[in-house]
Amino acid sequence: MSRQVEDLNRRLLRARDAMDRAYAEPLDVRAVAAVAYVSEAHFIRTLPRGAWADGRAQLLPDEARIGSLVKKAVS
């Protein structure tokens, strides 16, 4: 794995941590993407293969939140 990929994964994990900390609050794509130092569009494109794609069973609760986050960003 290249250093760039490792760096992006690390930043995406920080973004996931921020999403987890604010679980009860509405998500703001721009704010979460800013935590990862990427654009909103890049953050949304990166989600399906992001650093936390470590197992479907672990992602299920987050997928609903991520889906709503993407829908809000697109609309």
N, C-alpha and C positions, 0 to 999 in steps of 0.2 A: 504494500500500500504506500502510495506516495505521501510525502509530507503535506502536500496541499489537501489531499483527501482526509488525512488525519486531522488537520486543522479545521476543515469544514465540519467533520463529524463532532469534534470537540465543541465547536460553536453551536451546532444543532442540539447537542445534549444540554447545553446551557439554556437554549430556548425551550427545550422540553421541561427542564426544571422550572423555568419561569411560568410555563403553562400549568404545571402541577401545583405550584405555590398559589396560583390565582384560580384554582379549579372552580370555585363558586362564582367567579366574576365572568362577565362576558369577555370573550377574547377579541383582541384587536390585532389583526394580521400585521399591520405596520409596526406595532410595538414589539410583537414577538419576533418578527424578522429583524428588527433593529438589534435585538439581543444577540442574534446570530451574525450580525454585520453583513446581511444580504438584503437584496430587494424583496419586496412582497412576492413578485412573480417567481423569483428564484427559490424562495422559501417554499412556496406552494408546489413548484415542480419537484423539489427535492424531498418532500414529505414521504412519498411512497417508498423511497429507497434510502431514507435517512438513517442516521446513526442508531436510532432505536428500533429499527425493523429487525428485531431479534427473536421474533416468534409471534405468530398470529394470535395465539391465546392471550399473550400479554398486551397486545395492541387493541383488542376489542373495545374496552372502555374508551380509549383515546380516539378510536376511529370515528365514533359518532361526533365527538368534539371537533376533530380535524375536518370532517365533512361539513359541519356547520360553519367552521372558520373559512373554508374554501368557498362555500356558497355565498357567504357575506362579502368576501373579497371580490367575487365575480360580479355580484349585483351592484 
